[in-house]
């Protein structure tokens, strides 16, 4: 943990001299010029040179709480557009990768096993005091917990829990800007994937307790949005207005700490198209009326990469899914194609009981069928690939919110999905993934330690129980695995 001075306690110059004096000891200095125990420099001369660079590159302001600094969290990005993440195309028949220029490192290939704090904006809105300092402290303490978990990338919903008004867009925009500003004050800032629309129940709708299919507010049902273009309707809190208003916020378009913008979480077509068949004419309407124009608006509005796909539809026959997805990508403009990230989600299922319980090979094959096809699509179009959610459900369990949900066997799940042997689908190329189920319960989120929140908890059997230390060790092991470490 970094030891930070209180504001005004020592001048930056005096603190810098103090840190320089410590360079030969078992202490090094952060880019803020503050000491951190437990790491020796190679030499005092090298340390002084690094200290000088760090002073030139440090953030202008300090975080709202003592920052936990872990080397698994990436260094600061370079300033300006050159510091924005880039989608780098792969060679013919190979997926691409993500890249970002970082201070002192140049271009870095981004590889990560990140996490979700999907409800962060709503927690700030509803559970922090309505004062900026309280909100900043909540952000800082939440990010510190993620730093302890060694996850450099965080996926969040870019809305409040209850949407459907222009006022909600403005509140979410304000809180997202505050999050980015507080994050940018850190020595090692996190990168965020911001999802602008959720399809599933639980978050991000006028009636969040039901999915997009069952929204009763006019213009907000899945059919209205995907088929009848209601997502474009102005002044009702719809998606097009959100994209437009976010694009007018300078920190959103210029921040290197927004890794990517995602269009929809789990775009589910089973109740939009008869039988969920991508061969049906309505499937082409979804592409032409929603996915393509919305992706184009995002590409025009933002400078960062854009994430689309994880389409929930019938996978039989395989050609329907592959051809529909291919036509969709073919119709994107070169500007949108250049920044495209293709995504997919996968959950294995384990029986309740002992830790040794695992999914059967057939169940794993079924769970990864769509993943394998999405990898084929990404390779065909040479786009980067994001495994946007990976987790494990426990069958026949009785989940208790922030309680025990049954014992997960993540080691076996990760092995079957990410390290299969043999690997005919080529899943070894997956180097960007985000774990779902790593919620935080009773987390202290102010400097006094008096305010606590439950955050990132989905409420189903994918949530890890609070005593599942083996599952947490499996997650941390992957975050330290060379396959998921940026280089």
LOZAKE-531213 format. One record per residue (C-alpha): z, x, y. Coordinates in Angstrom, 2 decimals. Each point is the difference from the previous one (the first is absolute). Layout:
# LOZAKE-531213
@up=Z&east=X&north=Y
...
# end
This chain:
# LOZAKE-531213
@up=0.00&east=0.00&north=0.00
@up=-0.88&east=1.33&north=3.44
@up=2.89&east=0.51&north=2.37
@up=-0.97&east=-1.39&north=3.38
@up=1.71&east=0.53&north=3.33
@up=1.06&east=-2.91&north=2.15
@up=-2.27&east=-0.65&north=2.97
@up=1.01&east=2.17&north=2.92
@up=2.44&east=2.15&north=-1.99
@up=-2.04&east=3.18&north=0.30
@up=-3.13&east=0.76&north=1.94
@up=-3.16&east=0.50&north=-2.07
@up=-0.14&east=3.66&north=1.06
@up=3.64&east=0.68&north=-0.90
@up=-0.36&east=-1.81&north=-3.29
@up=-3.14&east=1.98&north=-0.72
@up=1.80&east=3.29&north=0.60
@up=2.83&east=-1.18&north=-2.23
@up=-2.47&east=-0.81&north=-2.75
@up=-1.73&east=3.37&north=0.41
@up=3.33&east=1.70&north=-0.58
@up=0.33&east=-1.90&north=-3.26
@up=-3.39&east=0.99&north=-1.41
@up=1.37&east=2.82&north=-2.13
@up=2.68&east=-2.24&north=-1.48
@up=-0.23&east=-2.75&north=-2.58
@up=-1.20&east=-2.43&north=2.66
@up=-3.41&east=-0.82&north=1.46
@up=-1.04&east=-2.07&north=2.99
@up=-1.85&east=-3.27&north=0.14
@up=-2.94&east=-0.51&north=2.35
@up=2.56&east=-1.39&north=2.42
@up=1.70&east=3.40&north=0.03
@up=2.98&east=-1.16&north=-2.03
@up=1.64&east=1.68&north=-2.97
@up=-0.43&east=-1.16&north=-3.59
@up=2.18&east=1.44&north=-2.73
@up=-1.30&east=1.29&north=-3.29
@up=-3.25&east=1.90&north=0.65
@up=-0.50&east=3.65&north=1.01
@up=-3.01&east=1.23&north=1.95
@up=-2.13&east=2.79&north=-1.38
@up=0.91&east=2.19&north=2.97
@up=1.49&east=-0.41&north=3.44
@up=-3.33&east=0.99&north=1.56
@up=-1.87&east=-2.69&north=-1.92
@up=2.76&east=-2.46&north=0.76
@up=-0.14&east=0.70&north=3.73
@up=-3.78&east=-0.50&north=0.02
@up=0.37&east=-3.26&north=-1.87
@up=2.77&east=-1.07&north=2.36
@up=-2.28&east=0.61&north=2.97
@up=-2.75&east=-2.11&north=-1.60
@up=2.51&east=-2.70&north=-0.87
@up=1.23&east=-0.20&north=3.57
@up=-3.58&east=-0.48&north=1.18
@up=-0.66&east=-2.73&north=-2.57
@up=3.29&east=-1.92&north=-0.09
@up=0.16&east=-3.72&north=0.86
@up=0.99&east=-0.74&north=3.59
@up=2.83&east=-2.34&north=-0.99
@up=2.61&east=-0.08&north=-2.74
@up=0.44&east=-2.64&north=-2.71
@up=2.69&east=-2.64&north=0.45
@up=2.14&east=1.44&north=-2.79
@up=0.47&east=3.41&north=-1.67
@up=-3.27&east=0.56&north=-1.85
@up=-0.02&east=0.79&north=-3.69
@up=-2.70&east=2.60&north=-0.47
@up=-1.52&east=0.56&north=-3.42
@up=-2.98&east=2.29&north=-0.64
@up=-1.62&east=-2.76&north=-2.08
@up=-0.65&east=-1.86&north=3.27
@up=-3.08&east=1.46&north=1.66
@up=-0.04&east=2.06&north=3.20
@up=-1.18&east=-1.45&north=3.28
@up=-3.69&east=-0.75&north=0.38
@up=-2.15&east=1.73&north=2.58
@up=-0.34&east=-1.82&north=3.30
@up=-2.90&east=-2.23&north=0.96
@up=-2.76&east=-1.41&north=-2.16
@up=-0.24&east=3.20&north=-2.03
@up=3.44&east=-0.84&north=-1.41
@up=-1.06&east=-3.40&north=-1.36
@up=-0.33&east=-0.32&north=-3.75
@up=-3.58&east=0.11&north=-1.30
@up=-1.66&east=-1.48&north=-3.07
@up=-1.96&east=2.84&north=-1.56
@up=-2.79&east=-1.07&north=-2.39
@up=-0.04&east=1.37&north=-3.52
@up=-2.91&east=1.68&north=-1.70
@up=-2.55&east=-2.16&north=-1.80
@up=1.83&east=-2.25&north=-2.48
@up=3.48&east=1.13&north=1.11
@up=2.65&east=-1.65&north=2.15
@up=0.70&east=1.43&north=3.42
@up=3.30&east=1.08&north=1.48
@up=2.09&east=-0.31&north=3.16
@up=0.49&east=2.90&north=2.35
@up=2.01&east=0.67&north=3.14
@up=0.41&east=2.95&north=2.32
@up=3.65&east=1.04&north=0.32
@up=1.64&east=2.40&north=2.39
@up=0.14&east=3.48&north=-1.49
@up=-1.98&east=-1.02&north=-3.09
@up=-3.44&east=-1.12&north=1.13
@up=-1.83&east=-2.50&north=-2.23
@up=2.24&east=-1.25&north=-2.81
@up=-1.13&east=-2.06&north=-2.99
@up=2.37&east=-2.95&north=-0.08
@up=1.56&east=-0.74&north=-3.37
@up=3.06&east=-2.19&north=-0.28
@up=2.17&east=-2.33&north=-2.06
@up=1.29&east=-2.14&north=2.81
@up=2.14&east=-3.10&north=0.37
@up=0.25&east=-3.47&north=1.56
@up=2.24&east=-1.21&north=2.78
@up=-2.19&east=-3.05&north=0.41
@up=2.41&east=-2.12&north=2.05
@up=1.00&east=2.63&north=2.54
@up=-1.37&east=-1.80&north=3.07
@up=1.71&east=-3.26&north=-0.89
@up=3.31&east=1.79&north=-0.59
@up=-0.26&east=1.49&north=3.48
@up=-0.74&east=-3.42&north=1.44
@up=2.71&east=-1.95&north=-1.80
@up=2.76&east=2.41&north=-1.00
@up=0.21&east=2.61&north=2.75
@up=1.70&east=-0.79&north=3.27
@up=-2.60&east=-1.02&north=2.61
@up=0.34&east=3.35&north=1.73
@up=-2.37&east=2.91&north=-0.28
@up=2.70&east=2.48&north=-0.95
@up=1.20&east=-2.20&north=-2.86
@up=-3.56&east=-0.39&north=-1.26
@up=-0.63&east=3.73&north=0.27
@up=3.15&east=0.78&north=-1.96
@up=-1.04&east=-2.42&north=-2.73
@up=-3.42&east=1.65&north=-0.22
@up=1.53&east=3.46&north=-0.08
@up=2.47&east=-0.76&north=-2.78
@up=-2.63&east=-1.78&north=-2.11
@up=-2.36&east=2.96&north=0.35
@up=2.85&east=2.34&north=-0.92
@up=0.47&east=-1.89&north=-3.27
@up=-3.72&east=0.38&north=-0.72
@up=0.29&east=3.71&north=0.79
@up=2.78&east=0.26&north=-2.58
@up=-2.42&east=-1.57&north=-2.48
@up=-2.68&east=2.59&north=0.90
@up=-2.77&east=-2.54&north=0.72
@up=-2.32&east=1.19&north=2.81
@up=-2.02&east=-3.25&north=0.18
@up=1.38&east=-3.51&north=0.59
@up=-1.92&east=-3.26&north=-0.34
@up=1.17&east=-2.83&north=2.26
@up=-1.20&east=-3.46&north=0.95
@up=-1.25&east=0.03&north=3.60
@up=1.37&east=-3.48&north=0.68
@up=3.29&east=-1.81&north=0.11
@up=1.03&east=-2.10&north=-2.99
@up=-0.95&east=-3.29&north=1.70
@up=-3.38&east=0.09&north=1.73
@up=-2.39&east=-2.52&north=1.52
@up=0.67&east=0.35&north=3.74
@up=-1.20&east=2.27&north=2.77
@up=3.64&east=0.75&north=0.75
@up=0.45&east=1.47&north=-3.49
@up=-2.95&east=2.34&north=0.51
@up=1.51&east=1.26&north=3.24
@up=3.44&east=0.53&north=-1.54
@up=-1.44&east=1.79&north=-3.03
@up=-2.18&east=2.16&north=2.25
@up=3.00&east=1.00&north=2.12
@up=2.10&east=0.89&north=-3.04
@up=-2.80&east=1.93&north=-1.69
@up=-0.48&east=2.02&north=3.19
@up=3.75&east=0.72&north=0.08
@up=-0.07&east=1.06&north=-3.65
@up=-2.85&east=2.42&north=0.65
@up=1.69&east=1.43&north=3.07
@up=3.33&east=0.52&north=-1.77
@up=-1.77&east=1.52&north=-3.00
@up=-1.95&east=2.38&north=2.25
@up=3.31&east=1.42&north=1.28
@up=0.74&east=1.41&north=-3.43
@up=-0.56&east=3.59&north=-0.98
@up=-1.77&east=-1.27&north=-3.11
@up=-1.47&east=-3.42&north=0.77
@up=-1.02&east=-2.45&north=-2.69
@up=-3.52&east=-1.36&north=-0.43
@up=-0.40&east=-3.78&north=-0.19
@up=-2.50&east=-2.28&north=-1.68
@up=0.11&east=-3.23&north=2.00
@up=-1.11&east=-3.20&north=-1.76
@up=-1.17&east=-2.70&north=2.39
@up=-0.10&east=-3.04&north=-2.31
@up=1.93&east=-0.91&north=-3.13
@up=-1.34&east=-2.51&north=-2.51
@up=3.01&east=-0.37&north=-2.26
@up=3.16&east=-2.03&north=0.56
@up=3.03&east=1.51&north=1.66
@up=-1.23&east=1.48&north=3.26
@up=-2.59&east=-0.26&north=2.74
@up=-0.90&east=-3.72&north=0.16
@up=0.88&east=-3.03&north=2.13
@up=1.87&east=-1.18&north=-3.13
@up=0.97&east=3.31&north=-1.66
@up=1.60&east=-1.63&north=-3.02
@up=-3.46&east=-0.90&north=-1.41
@up=-3.22&east=2.03&north=-0.38
@up=-2.99&east=-0.19&north=2.30
@up=-1.62&east=-2.58&north=-2.30
@up=2.75&east=-2.54&north=0.76
@up=0.33&east=0.39&north=3.76
@up=-0.10&east=-3.42&north=1.65
@up=-0.33&east=1.11&north=3.62
@up=-3.57&east=-0.67&north=1.08
@up=-2.22&east=3.05&north=-0.26
@up=2.42&east=2.13&north=-2.03
@up=-0.81&east=-0.86&north=-3.62
@up=-1.89&east=2.53&north=-2.10
@up=-3.05&east=-2.28&north=-0.22
@up=-0.06&east=-0.49&north=3.75
@up=0.31&east=3.72&north=0.66
@up=-2.28&east=1.36&north=-2.69
@up=-2.70&east=-2.68&north=-0.06
@up=0.11&east=-1.81&north=3.33
@up=0.63&east=2.97&north=2.31
@up=3.23&east=-1.37&north=1.45
@up=1.28&east=3.58&north=0.11
@up=-2.14&east=0.33&north=3.16
@up=1.50&east=-3.01&north=1.79
@up=1.57&east=1.19&north=3.26
@up=3.42&east=-0.68&north=1.46
@up=1.71&east=-1.26&north=-3.18
@up=1.38&east=3.32&north=-1.30
@up=-2.86&east=0.71&north=-2.40
@up=-1.22&east=3.30&north=-1.43
@up=-2.85&east=0.67&north=2.44
@up=2.34&east=-0.35&north=2.96
@up=2.48&east=2.35&north=-1.69
@up=-2.66&east=2.66&north=-0.51
@up=-1.21&east=-0.40&north=3.58
@up=3.44&east=0.17&north=1.57
@up=1.08&east=2.92&north=-2.15
@up=-3.15&east=1.87&north=0.98
@up=1.02&east=-0.35&north=3.66
@up=3.25&east=1.87&north=-0.69
@up=-0.72&east=3.68&north=0.55
@up=2.58&east=1.35&north=-2.42
@up=-1.61&east=-1.99&north=-2.84
@up=-3.48&east=1.41&north=0.48
@up=1.11&east=3.55&north=0.74
@up=3.00&east=0.53&north=-2.30
@up=-0.55&east=2.54&north=-2.77
@up=2.98&east=-1.57&north=-1.75
@up=-1.94&east=-3.13&north=-0.87
@up=-1.67&east=1.33&north=-3.09
@up=-2.12&east=-3.13&north=-0.47
@up=-0.29&east=-3.70&north=0.79
@up=-0.26&east=-2.43&north=-2.92
@up=-1.78&east=-3.36&north=0.27
@up=1.77&east=-2.17&north=-2.61
@up=2.69&east=0.52&north=-2.58
@up=-1.24&east=-1.40&north=-3.34
@up=-2.93&east=-2.11&north=1.12
@up=0.21&east=-2.69&north=-2.69
@up=-3.09&east=-2.13&north=-0.64
@up=1.04&east=-1.99&north=-3.07
@up=0.74&east=-3.11&north=2.09
@up=-2.75&east=0.65&north=2.55
@up=-2.96&east=0.30&north=-2.39
@up=-0.43&east=-2.21&north=-3.09
@up=1.46&east=1.94&north=-2.91
@up=0.35&east=3.05&north=2.19
@up=-3.57&east=0.85&north=-1.02
@up=-1.71&east=2.58&north=2.17
@up=-3.32&east=-1.33&north=-1.25
@up=0.60&east=-3.25&north=1.90
@up=-1.76&east=-0.48&north=3.34
@up=3.36&east=-0.36&north=1.72
@up=0.77&east=3.63&north=-0.87
@up=-2.89&east=1.14&north=2.20
@up=1.37&east=-2.24&north=2.74
@up=3.38&east=1.76&north=-0.22
@up=-1.76&east=3.34&north=0.45
@up=-2.33&east=-1.06&north=2.81
@up=2.42&east=-2.24&north=1.91
@up=3.21&east=1.94&north=-0.38
@up=0.22&east=3.40&north=-1.66
@up=-3.03&east=1.66&north=1.59
@up=0.38&east=-1.28&north=3.58
@up=3.77&east=0.55&north=-0.03
@up=-0.45&east=3.55&north=-1.30
@up=-2.62&east=0.60&north=2.68
@up=2.35&east=-1.24&north=2.70
@up=2.68&east=2.35&north=-1.29
@up=-2.43&east=2.93&north=-0.08
@up=-1.02&east=-0.71&north=3.60
@up=3.59&east=-0.50&north=1.16
@up=1.74&east=2.96&north=-1.63
@up=-0.82&east=3.66&north=-0.50
@up=1.99&east=0.45&north=-3.21
@up=-1.30&east=-0.73&north=-3.54
@up=-0.06&east=-3.62&north=-1.20
@up=1.15&east=-1.26&north=-3.40
@up=-1.66&east=-2.93&north=-1.76
@up=-0.29&east=-1.45&north=-3.52
@up=2.60&east=-0.75&north=-2.67
@up=-1.99&east=-3.20&north=-0.39
@up=1.70&east=-2.44&north=-2.38
@up=-2.78&east=-1.77&north=-1.92
@up=-1.36&east=-0.41&north=-3.50
@up=-0.78&east=3.33&north=-1.63
@up=-2.27&east=-1.50&north=-2.64
@up=-2.70&east=0.98&north=-0.29
@up=0.57&east=3.44&north=1.48
@up=-3.40&east=0.03&north=1.67
@up=0.97&east=-2.85&north=2.33
@up=2.92&east=1.92&north=1.49
@up=-1.88&east=3.29&north=0.24
@up=-3.14&east=-1.55&north=1.48
@up=1.80&east=-2.21&north=2.51
@up=2.11&east=2.93&north=1.21
@up=-3.08&east=2.21&north=0.18
@up=-1.92&east=-2.54&north=2.09
@up=2.98&east=-0.32&north=2.33
@up=0.17&east=3.74&north=0.63
@up=-3.79&east=0.25&north=0.35
@up=0.12&east=-2.53&north=2.83
@up=2.60&east=1.89&north=2.02
@up=-1.27&east=1.95&north=2.99
@up=-0.14&east=3.82&north=-0.23
@up=2.94&east=0.16&north=2.42
@up=2.15&east=-2.17&north=-2.27
@up=-1.18&east=1.72&north=-3.18
@up=0.90&east=3.37&north=1.49
@up=3.68&east=-0.97&north=0.24
@up=0.32&east=-2.20&north=-3.07
@up=2.82&east=0.37&north=-2.52
@up=-0.31&east=-2.10&north=-3.18
@up=3.26&east=-1.25&north=-1.47
@up=1.51&east=-1.61&north=-3.09
@up=3.45&east=-0.98&north=-1.32
@up=1.44&east=0.33&north=-3.48
@up=3.19&east=-1.24&north=-1.66
@up=1.00&east=0.61&north=-3.58
@up=2.42&east=-2.31&north=-1.78
@up=2.97&east=1.03&north=-2.09
@up=2.18&east=-2.09&north=-2.28
@up=3.65&east=-0.46&north=0.93
@up=2.67&east=2.07&north=-1.69
@up=0.31&east=3.68&north=-0.66
@up=-1.63&east=2.72&north=2.04
@up=-2.29&east=0.77&north=-2.91
@up=-1.75&east=-3.36&north=0.39
@up=-3.62&east=0.51&north=1.09
@up=-3.16&east=-2.02&north=0.35
@up=-2.34&east=-0.06&north=-2.96
@up=-3.28&east=1.97&north=0.21
@up=-1.91&east=-3.29&north=0.21
@up=2.19&east=-1.15&north=2.88
@up=-0.59&east=3.28&north=1.83
@up=-3.75&east=-0.32&north=-0.53
@up=0.11&east=-3.50&north=1.46
@up=2.12&east=1.11&north=2.96
@up=-2.34&east=2.87&north=0.84
@up=-3.32&east=-1.78&north=-0.57
@up=-0.54&east=-0.79&north=3.67
@up=1.28&east=3.43&north=1.05
@up=-2.62&east=1.66&north=-2.19
@up=-2.77&east=-2.06&north=1.58
@up=1.22&east=0.70&north=3.51
@up=-0.09&east=3.71&north=-0.79
@up=-3.63&east=-0.40&north=-1.09
@up=-0.83&east=-1.68&north=3.29
@up=1.72&east=2.70&north=2.07
@up=-1.83&east=2.71&north=-1.95
@up=-3.37&east=-1.72&north=0.36
@up=0.39&east=-0.20&north=3.78
@up=1.85&east=3.32&north=0.29
@up=2.89&east=-1.58&north=1.93
@up=3.65&east=1.06&north=-0.09
@up=2.11&east=-2.09&north=-2.36
@up=3.49&east=-1.36&north=0.62
@up=2.20&east=-1.40&north=-2.76
@up=1.63&east=-2.30&north=2.53
@up=2.74&east=-1.25&north=-2.33
@up=1.26&east=1.30&north=-3.31
@up=3.07&east=-1.46&north=-1.66
@up=1.48&east=-1.53&north=-3.12
@up=1.13&east=-3.55&north=-0.70
@up=2.71&east=-0.71&north=-2.55
@up=-0.97&east=-2.99&north=-2.14
@up=2.50&east=-2.86&north=-0.41
@up=2.46&east=1.57&north=2.39
@up=2.00&east=-1.96&north=2.53
@up=-0.45&east=1.88&north=3.28
@up=2.87&east=-0.11&north=2.45
@up=-0.80&east=0.91&north=3.59
@up=1.50&east=3.45&north=0.57
@up=1.54&east=-0.19&north=-3.47
@up=-0.97&east=1.13&north=-3.47
@up=-3.39&east=-1.14&north=-1.32
@up=-0.05&east=1.63&north=-3.40
@up=-0.58&east=3.61&north=-0.89
@up=-3.39&east=1.41&north=1.02
@up=-1.68&east=2.80&north=-1.91
@up=-2.02&east=1.54&north=2.78
@up=-0.57&east=3.28&north=-1.80
@up=-1.92&east=-1.82&north=-2.73
@up=-1.77&east=-2.22&north=2.51
@up=-1.14&east=2.93&north=2.14
@up=-1.12&east=1.87&north=-3.10
@up=-2.13&east=-2.89&north=-1.25
@up=-1.62&east=-0.73&north=3.38
@up=-0.29&east=3.37&north=1.69
@up=0.05&east=2.53&north=-2.85
@up=-1.69&east=-1.72&north=-2.98
@up=-1.25&east=2.12&north=-2.86
@up=-2.83&east=-0.40&north=-0.64
@up=-1.17&east=-1.06&north=3.45
@up=-3.43&east=-1.63&north=-0.37
@up=0.31&east=-1.86&north=3.32
@up=0.70&east=3.22&north=1.90
@up=3.31&east=-1.07&north=1.52
@up=0.98&east=3.65&north=0.44
@up=-1.89&east=-0.12&north=3.31
@up=2.62&east=-2.30&north=1.54
@up=1.84&east=2.11&north=2.58
@up=1.06&east=-2.69&north=2.51
@up=2.43&east=-2.66&north=-1.21
@up=2.86&east=-2.16&north=1.29
@up=2.92&east=-1.16&north=-2.12
@up=1.16&east=-3.61&north=0.28
@up=3.56&east=-0.96&north=-0.91
@up=2.02&east=2.67&north=1.82
@up=2.01&east=-2.29&north=2.24
@up=3.12&east=1.04&north=1.89
@up=3.08&east=-2.20&north=-0.05
@up=2.94&east=0.06&north=2.44
@up=-1.64&east=2.86&north=1.89
@up=1.96&east=1.08&north=3.12
@up=-2.39&east=-0.21&north=2.93
@up=1.99&east=0.88&north=3.10
@up=1.78&east=3.13&north=1.13
@up=3.39&east=-1.68&north=-0.29
@up=-0.66&east=-0.96&north=-3.63
@up=0.97&east=-3.61&north=0.65
@up=-3.37&east=-1.73&north=-0.40
@up=-1.66&east=-0.19&north=-3.42
@up=-3.24&east=-1.49&north=-1.30
@up=-1.83&east=-0.67&north=-3.24
@up=-3.54&east=1.30&north=0.50
@up=-3.08&east=0.48&north=-2.13
@up=1.38&east=-2.31&north=-2.68
@up=-2.61&east=-2.32&north=-1.48
@up=2.33&east=-2.20&north=-2.00
@up=-1.81&east=0.11&north=-3.34
@up=0.25&east=2.01&north=-3.21
@up=-1.88&east=2.95&north=1.49
@up=3.04&east=0.79&north=2.16
@up=2.08&east=2.84&north=-1.36
@up=3.65&east=-0.75&north=-0.63
@up=2.41&east=1.84&north=2.23
@up=1.38&east=2.01&north=-2.94
@up=-3.34&east=1.10&north=-1.48
@up=0.36&east=3.72&north=0.48
@up=-2.50&east=0.85&north=-2.75
@up=-2.69&east=-2.04&north=1.73
@up=0.72&east=1.68&north=3.31
@up=-0.21&east=3.42&north=-1.64
@up=-3.42&east=-0.93&north=-1.40
@up=-1.19&east=-0.92&north=3.50
@up=1.33&east=3.20&north=1.54
@up=-1.57&east=2.06&north=-2.77
@up=-3.42&east=-1.44&north=0.83
@up=0.48&east=0.69&north=3.69
@up=0.58&east=3.64&north=-0.86
@up=-2.85&east=0.15&north=-2.53
@up=-2.84&east=2.24&north=1.21
@up=-2.46&east=-2.88&north=-0.40
@up=1.76&east=-1.92&north=2.78
@up=0.83&east=2.85&north=2.39
@up=-2.23&east=0.50&north=3.04
@up=-1.81&east=3.32&north=0.10
# end
